[in-house]
Amino acid sequence: MLSALKNRAAEHLHNAPGWRTNERIVVIESDDWGAVRTEDRDTLQALQRIEGIETSLFDSLDCLESGDDLACLAEVLQSVADRDGRPARFTANTVMGNPDFAAIVENGFERFKGESFFESYQRYQGADLAPLWRSLMDEGVWNPQFHADYHLDTERWMADLRAAVAGTRDACRYHFYSQKQTTGCAGKRHYLAAFHAESGTDVTLKGGRVVAGLKRFNETFGFNSKTFIPCNYIWANDLDSVLKDAGVAARQGNRVGLQPSPEVSGALTSQRRYWRAGSNRKLGQLVRNVMFEPYSDGRENWTARALAQVHRAFWWRKPAVIATHRINYVAGIDAAPRDRSLRQLNSLLSGIVRRWPDVQFLSSDELVDRMTA
């Protein structure tokens, strides 16, 4: 009981500062779309037998989405409508590419080579999903925004592949890079934090990758990404000007992010950064204040939890910004968690429109427009 009261008090404090509105707005932000993770159940079992490779709960469920995954999610989003008759919509934070693992193995781990996420659909599923993405965007349930060029610290990963750091080459042969392990950089336990800079020179390299990724985003979708969410919430604030110059108006994120700091005693450390909804000196900030992650605990009533958090956001006259990762909606390794998540999402959305019939479903970039109008 005491823990629940503390959590509730923390959520009120979370919502207190920052931008306010009299409108009831719901934004659903979902990360990792387009990224490979674990190819399938057989791959997962093979990886778990290899000494030096440690997998996580994420690795045991998350995988590249299929056309069926997208269609099932879209059906739930289209089942409700806001005050203006618009369906619920996902801000699909998109990873623009994946490693071409076979090419990297073939060149002896010397050079990185990537492929677009649409090419990854072809490689792993034999499917052209570009028309489906465009259809979902036209239907108003799917709004891509930029997450990363690759959900991978390519510089550190390639350096460790060349050095044959334990587990890296075996994992690469199984098209896998997200294992938990001791990397070649003290303080890094995995390769997923794509923009976790190790030095001033590395900050510049990460900035170049952001610019290249945003350019590819524009070429893929025909518009600029107005918002951005850094992988694993780790981001060097020195790069805010890079985002702004590339047309990004605001970052997405949790109340707390991590700012890479210089190496101290040989260990790479990160400083906590606290954010409020609104603007800082360079960029706007969207703060996630509702959590909906059914994959993480099958015993939790995620619908009730999220509805309570939406209520607290509205009480403080804040938009309800829901965080929900792709892992909840993919069935390539296990269909049961996906189906359970979709049922709870349907219940959550139905509960929102029933309790707040004047609600508006917006995407993250639309919320930025409201905040700056």
Secondary structure, 3 states (H helix, E strand, C coil): CHHHHHHHHHHHHHHCCECCCCCCEEEEEEEEECCCCCCCHHHHHHHHCCCCCECCHHHHHCCCCCHHHHHHHHHHHCCCCCCCCCCCCEEEEEECEEECHHHHHHCCCCCCCEEEHHHHHHHHHCCCCHHHHHHHHHCCCEEEEEEECCCCCHHHHHHHHHCCCCCHHHHHHCCCCCCECCCCCCCCCCCCCCCCCCCHHHHHHHHHHHHHHHHHHHHHHCCCCCEECCHHHECCHHHHHHHHHCCCCEEEECCEEEEEEEEECCEEEEEEEECCEEECCCCEEEECCEECCHHHCCCCCHHHHHHHHHHHHHHCCCCEEEECCHHHHCCCCCHHHHHHHHHHHHHHHHHHHHHCCCCEEECHHHHHHHHHC
